[in-house]
Amino acid sequence: MRTPAAVAAVLAVTGTALLWAPAASATPTATLSCAPLGAAGGYAEFVEKDSTRFSDSEGAVAVGGDAYFGDGATNQGFSVGSRLTDADLAKLPGGRSLVVAGTLHANQVVVAKGSAVYGKLDDRSTANFAVDGRHASGASPTSPIDFGKEFATLRSLSAGWAAARPNGTVTVPQGSHGLLLTGTDKDLNVFAVAAEDLQKAAEISVKVPAGATTLVNVIGTSYDMGATPTYGVNLWDETAGRFVQDDYAAGGAAFKQVRSELLWNFPQAASVKKNHTSWPGTILAPNAKVELGGKGVGPGHVNGSVVAEELLSVPGAETHQMTFTGCLPKNAEPGAPVTPEEPKPTPTVVPEQPKPEEPGVKEGEPSASPSTPAESSAPGTPAPSPTTPEGDLASTGSAFGPGVVGVAVATVALGFGFVAYSVRRRRGRVS
């Protein structure tokens, strides 16, 4: 392991031994692929088996089993592809922005851009499914996507990437309730974190250079974002020189670049549960049932893509057209996942702050408006998260959107630390 010059200088002056040091580069000789997810890379939702969805996906959606979109009993709908560009559509098989290999069960389902294909449309869905404003039929016995082949490759890649040696550090700022992931490689930063440690974090912060790909390997058979719960995910905005809470239109160009090149890899998980907090980056869980929200828990949104064996959401969950653009090791050979080290405390001591009561968000409550990240009182101090309706249908159900978190400022002399921001709400759709 290496000690950076800045750290060495501090040691020379203070004589204080640090509790960690970054490892050497994770894959210095690896050939990187900048389209590593195959067919899945063009979709906001790529599901091997069944999918149950409401509200909307701004991007393309592909389901290898049956799709249950919208619900007539509760007047829920689902829209697909509102933010797709012509360039996006050109990358999809046949320009199909919606692919369902099995049966499509539709209520108030609209494909805003592109076209749809499905194995079968159930009888009651005929009048409740439209493509570009027209009632449409796109039944086909043959799917343009070989889901079995694609997911075999994705599982192999997921296992291979999980074996990559980390070159980033995972620490706990003293006095905080969160995890800080810090990487300095300009090309690829790899982290390994135990699922149980990640779900204990009231907030998660990632600090890497803009333009670098970030791979977070989450090791464990299940992950529940609502276990503690996690109240926010923050990314370092290099231009602004501070952490920014993830939200739909959060941060500047540097922040958005980090978000688009961030991949959360769950190679072993059979279950991944998301709470009301906005989640930046792409979720790769090829063996898992991924749940966006749950009973008594608002869903928040995914500002990226979801790749899962099965997908289930409560009304209001959205996936946004922010597909993965990073570069990862090509033809990674499956291997044993790297065993994550226990996160170590940093030398910085942050006074504990009282933890506010978790918001009681329930299905069917009136939706709140999206929040812009702002400055807040102290690191590790969670705050209630408002949420946003962003569906394209008139009746897509209650939406609970991006979580806004109180995040901390404590500048660490070694160049990292949390930056504070406050909570405020605003109404209206973020565009």
C-alpha positions in Angstrom: 0.0 0.0 0.0 1.1 3.6 -0.7 0.9 6.7 1.4 0.2 9.8 -0.6 2.6 12.7 -0.3 -0.1 14.8 1.5 -0.5 12.2 4.1 3.2 11.7 4.5 3.6 15.4 5.1 1.0 15.3 7.8 2.7 12.4 9.5 6.0 14.2 9.3 4.6 17.2 11.1 2.3 15.5 13.6 3.8 12.1 14.0 0.3 10.8 14.1 -0.3 7.3 12.7 -3.3 7.2 10.3 -5.7 4.3 10.5 -5.7 3.6 6.8 -3.9 4.1 3.5 -5.1 3.6 -0.1 -4.0 0.5 -1.9 -2.2 0.4 -5.2 -4.3 0.7 -8.4 -6.9 -2.0 -8.7 -6.5 -3.2 -12.2 -3.5 -1.4 -13.7 -3.2 -3.7 -16.7 -6.8 -4.4 -17.3 -8.4 -3.6 -20.7 -11.5 -1.5 -20.0 -14.7 -1.7 -21.9 -16.8 1.5 -22.2 -20.0 -0.5 -23.1 -19.6 -3.2 -20.4 -23.3 -4.1 -19.8 -24.1 -5.3 -23.3 -27.8 -4.9 -24.3 -28.7 -3.9 -20.7 -26.6 -0.7 -21.2 -29.3 0.9 -23.3 -32.2 0.4 -20.8 -33.2 2.2 -17.7 -34.8 -1.1 -16.5 -33.5 -4.5 -17.6 -35.2 -7.4 -15.9 -34.7 -11.1 -16.5 -38.0 -12.3 -15.1 -41.2 -10.5 -14.0 -41.6 -6.8 -13.4 -44.3 -4.9 -11.5 -44.2 -1.1 -12.0 -46.1 2.1 -11.6 -45.4 5.8 -12.3 -42.8 6.0 -15.0 -39.4 5.2 -16.5 -37.9 8.0 -18.5 -35.8 5.5 -20.4 -36.3 2.2 -22.2 -37.6 -0.9 -20.4 -37.0 -4.6 -21.1 -38.6 -7.5 -19.3 -37.8 -11.1 -19.9 -40.9 -12.5 -18.2 -44.4 -11.0 -17.6 -44.9 -7.2 -17.0 -47.6 -5.8 -14.6 -47.6 -2.1 -15.4 -50.2 0.1 -13.7 -53.2 -1.0 -11.7 -56.8 -0.4 -12.6 -58.1 -1.0 -9.1 -56.0 1.9 -7.7 -56.0 4.0 -10.9 -52.2 3.7 -11.3 -50.5 4.0 -14.7 -47.0 3.7 -16.1 -45.2 5.5 -18.9 -42.0 4.6 -20.8 -39.3 6.5 -22.7 -40.3 10.2 -22.2 -36.6 11.3 -22.2 -35.2 9.0 -24.9 -33.4 10.8 -27.8 -33.1 9.6 -31.4 -29.6 8.5 -30.5 -30.8 6.5 -27.6 -33.5 4.8 -29.7 -30.9 4.0 -32.4 -29.0 1.8 -29.9 -32.0 -0.3 -29.0 -32.9 -3.5 -30.9 -35.4 -2.4 -33.6 -35.9 0.9 -31.8 -38.0 -1.0 -29.2 -38.2 1.2 -26.1 -40.4 -1.4 -24.5 -39.7 -5.1 -24.7 -41.8 -7.7 -22.8 -41.0 -11.3 -23.7 -44.0 -12.6 -21.8 -47.4 -11.2 -21.2 -48.0 -7.5 -20.8 -50.7 -6.6 -18.3 -51.3 -2.9 -18.8 -53.4 -0.2 -17.3 -52.9 3.4 -18.5 -49.6 2.4 -20.1 -48.0 4.8 -22.6 -44.9 4.4 -24.6 -43.9 8.0 -25.2 -41.1 7.4 -27.7 -40.0 4.5 -29.7 -42.0 1.3 -30.2 -43.1 -1.7 -28.2 -43.0 -5.5 -28.6 -44.5 -8.1 -26.3 -45.3 -11.8 -26.4 -48.9 -11.3 -25.5 -51.2 -8.5 -24.4 -54.0 -9.6 -22.1 -57.5 -8.9 -23.2 -58.3 -6.2 -20.6 -55.1 -4.3 -21.6 -56.0 -3.6 -25.2 -57.7 -0.3 -24.5 -55.2 0.7 -21.8 -52.0 0.6 -23.8 -50.8 3.3 -26.2 -47.7 3.9 -28.2 -47.0 7.6 -29.1 -50.7 8.4 -28.3 -52.1 5.6 -30.4 -53.7 2.3 -29.3 -51.2 -0.2 -30.6 -50.6 -3.9 -31.1 -47.0 -5.1 -31.1 -47.4 -8.8 -30.4 -44.5 -11.0 -31.4 -43.6 -14.6 -30.6 -39.9 -13.7 -30.7 -38.2 -11.3 -28.4 -35.5 -9.1 -29.9 -33.4 -9.7 -26.8 -32.1 -13.1 -25.7 -32.5 -12.5 -21.9 -31.0 -15.9 -21.0 -27.8 -15.1 -22.8 -27.6 -11.5 -21.6 -28.0 -12.4 -18.0 -25.5 -15.3 -18.2 -23.0 -12.7 -19.3 -24.1 -10.1 -16.7 -23.7 -12.7 -13.9 -20.2 -13.6 -15.1 -19.2 -9.9 -15.3 -20.7 -9.1 -11.9 -18.7 -12.0 -10.3 -15.6 -10.9 -12.2 -15.8 -7.3 -11.1 -16.4 -8.4 -7.5 -13.0 -10.0 -7.5 -11.2 -6.8 -8.5 -8.8 -5.5 -5.9 -10.0 -2.3 -4.3 -8.0 0.8 -4.7 -10.3 3.1 -2.8 -11.0 3.4 0.9 -14.1 3.0 3.0 -14.1 5.0 6.2 -16.4 6.2 9.0 -15.9 9.9 9.8 -15.7 9.9 13.6 -18.9 11.1 15.2 -21.0 10.6 12.1 -23.5 8.0 11.1 -22.3 7.6 7.6 -19.7 6.0 5.3 -17.2 7.9 3.1 -15.9 6.2 0.0 -12.7 7.9 -1.3 -10.8 7.2 -4.5 -8.1 9.1 -6.3 -7.6 7.1 -9.5 -8.4 9.2 -12.6 -9.6 6.1 -14.5 -11.2 3.5 -12.2 -11.9 3.5 -8.5 -12.9 0.2 -7.0 -14.5 -0.2 -3.5 -15.5 -3.3 -1.6 -18.1 -2.9 1.2 -20.1 -5.4 3.2 -23.8 -5.1 2.6 -24.4 -5.0 6.3 -22.1 -2.1 6.7 -23.6 -0.2 3.8 -27.1 -0.6 5.2 -26.0 0.7 8.6 -25.0 4.0 7.1 -27.5 6.9 7.6 -25.7 8.6 4.7 -23.3 7.5 2.1 -20.7 9.8 0.5 -18.5 9.1 -2.5 -15.5 11.2 -3.4 -13.8 10.4 -6.7 -12.3 12.5 -9.6 -14.8 13.6 -12.2 -14.3 11.5 -15.3 -13.3 8.4 -13.4 -15.5 5.3 -13.3 -16.6 4.1 -9.8 -17.3 0.5 -9.0 -18.8 -0.3 -5.6 -18.9 -4.0 -4.9 -21.5 -4.6 -2.2 -20.8 -8.1 -0.8 -23.6 -10.0 0.9 -26.7 -12.0 0.1 -29.1 -9.1 0.9 -29.2 -5.3 1.3 -31.9 -3.2 2.7 -31.5 0.6 2.4 -34.3 1.1 4.9 -32.7 -0.9 7.7 -31.1 2.1 9.4 -32.4 3.8 7.2 -30.1 5.6 4.8 -31.3 9.2 4.4 -29.1 10.3 1.5 -26.3 9.5 -1.0 -23.8 12.4 -1.6 -21.4 12.7 -4.5 -18.4 15.0 -4.6 -18.9 17.9 -7.0 -15.4 18.7 -8.1 -16.3 22.1 -9.6 -18.2 23.3 -6.6 -15.6 21.8 -4.2 -18.2 20.2 -2.0 -20.5 17.2 -1.5 -23.9 17.4 -3.1 -27.0 15.3 -2.0 -28.2 13.3 -5.0 -31.5 14.6 -6.5 -32.9 14.7 -10.0 -31.2 17.9 -11.1 -28.6 18.1 -8.4 -25.1 19.4 -8.9 -23.1 20.7 -11.8 -21.5 18.9 -14.7 -18.8 17.3 -12.6 -21.4 15.8 -10.2 -23.5 14.5 -13.1 -20.4 12.9 -14.7 -19.6 11.0 -11.4 -23.2 9.9 -11.2 -23.3 8.6 -14.8 -20.1 6.6 -14.2 -21.1 5.0 -10.9 -22.1 1.3 -10.7 -23.3 -0.5 -7.6 -22.5 -4.2 -8.1 -24.4 -6.8 -6.0 -22.9 -10.1 -7.1 -24.3 -12.3 -4.3 -27.5 -10.6 -3.4 -30.8 -12.3 -3.7 -32.7 -9.3 -2.3 -32.0 -5.6 -2.7 -34.5 -3.2 -1.1 -34.5 0.6 -1.7 -36.2 3.1 0.5 -37.4 6.7 -0.1 -33.9 8.1 -0.7 -32.8 9.1 -4.2 -30.1 6.6 -5.4 -27.5 7.8 -7.9 -25.9 5.5 -10.4 -26.7 2.1 -11.9 -27.7 -0.9 -9.8 -26.4 -4.2 -11.1 -28.1 -7.1 -9.2 -28.4 -9.9 -11.7 -29.4 -12.5 -9.1 -31.8 -10.4 -7.0 -35.3 -9.3 -6.6 -35.0 -5.5 -6.4 -37.7 -3.6 -4.6 -38.2 0.1 -5.0 -40.0 1.0 -1.8 -42.2 -1.2 0.3 -45.0 -1.3 2.8 -45.1 2.0 4.6 -42.0 3.2 2.8 -42.0 5.8 -0.1 -39.8 4.6 -3.0 -37.7 7.5 -4.0 -36.1 7.4 -7.5 -33.1 5.8 -9.2 -31.1 8.4 -11.1 -29.6 5.7 -13.2 -30.5 2.2 -14.3 -31.7 -1.0 -12.6 -30.5 -4.5 -13.8 -32.2 -7.2 -11.8 -33.6 -10.7 -11.9 -37.0 -9.4 -10.8 -38.2 -5.9 -10.2 -41.0 -4.8 -7.9 -42.1 -1.3 -6.9 -44.7 0.6 -5.0 -46.5 3.5 -6.7 -44.4 6.6 -7.3 -41.0 4.9 -8.0 -39.2 6.2 -11.1 -36.1 5.3 -13.0 -34.5 8.3 -14.8 -32.7 8.3 -18.1 -29.2 8.4 -16.8 -27.7 5.2 -18.1 -24.2 4.0 -17.2 -21.4 5.6 -19.3 -18.4 4.3 -17.3 -15.6 1.9 -18.4 -15.0 -1.4 -16.6 -12.6 -4.3 -17.0 -13.4 -6.3 -20.1 -14.0 -10.0 -20.0 -13.5 -10.1 -16.2 -13.1 -13.7 -15.1 -15.5 -14.8 -12.3 -13.8 -15.3 -9.0 -14.3 -15.1 -5.3 -15.4 -11.7 -4.2 -12.8 -9.6 -2.4 -13.6 -9.7 1.4 -14.4 -6.2 2.5 -12.4 -4.7 5.3 -14.3 -3.2 8.2 -14.7 0.5 7.7 -12.2 2.4 9.8 -12.8 5.7 11.6 -11.0 8.8 10.2 -9.0 11.0 12.5 -11.6 13.7 12.3 -14.0 13.9 15.2 -17.4 15.3 14.5 -19.8 16.0 17.4 -22.8 13.8 17.5 -26.1 15.4 16.5 -29.5 14.4 17.6 -31.2 12.1 15.1 -34.7 13.3 14.0 -37.5 10.8 13.8 -37.8 8.9 10.5 -40.5 10.3 8.3 -43.6 8.1 8.2 -44.1 7.9 4.5 -47.0 5.6 3.4 -48.4 4.5 0.1 -51.2 6.8 -1.1 -50.1 9.9 0.8 -50.2 13.2 -1.1 -47.0 13.5 -3.1 -44.4 16.2 -2.2 -42.2 18.1 -4.5 -38.6 17.4 -5.4 -35.9 19.1 -3.5 -32.7 20.8 -4.5 -29.7 19.9 -2.4 -28.7 22.8 -0.1 -26.4 23.3 2.9 -27.2 21.6 6.2 -26.2 21.5 9.8 -23.9 18.6 10.5 -22.5 15.4 9.0 -24.3 12.3 9.8 -27.4 14.1 10.8 -30.3 12.6 8.8 -33.3 14.6 7.9 -36.7 13.6 6.4 -36.8 13.2 2.7 -39.5 14.7 0.5 -40.4 13.0 -2.7 -41.6 14.0 -6.2 -44.2 13.0 -8.7 -42.5 12.8 -12.0 -44.8 10.5 -14.0 -45.9 11.4 -17.5 -49.4 10.1 -17.1 -52.3 12.1 -15.6 -52.9 9.3 -13.2 -49.7 7.6 -12.1 -50.4 7.5 -8.4 -48.7 9.1 -5.5 -45.0 9.7 -6.0 -42.4 9.9 -3.3 -39.3 11.3 -4.7 -35.6 12.1 -4.2 -34.7 12.2 -0.5 -33.1 15.3 0.9 -30.7 14.8 3.7 -29.0 16.9 6.2 -25.3 16.4 5.5 -22.3 17.4 7.4 -19.5 19.8 7.0 -16.2 19.0 8.5 -13.3 19.7 6.3 -10.6 17.0 6.8 -7.0 18.3 6.4 -6.2 15.4 4.1 -8.6 16.6 1.5 -11.8 14.9 2.3 -14.7 15.3 4.6 -18.3 16.1 4.6 -19.7 19.4 3.4 -22.7 20.9 5.0 -26.0 21.6 3.5 -29.5 22.5 4.6 -32.9 21.1 3.8 -35.4 23.0 1.8 -38.4 22.0 -0.4 -39.8 23.2 -3.6 -42.8 22.3 -5.6 -43.1 21.4 -9.2 -41.5 18.9 -11.5 -37.7 19.1 -12.0 -36.8 19.0 -15.6 
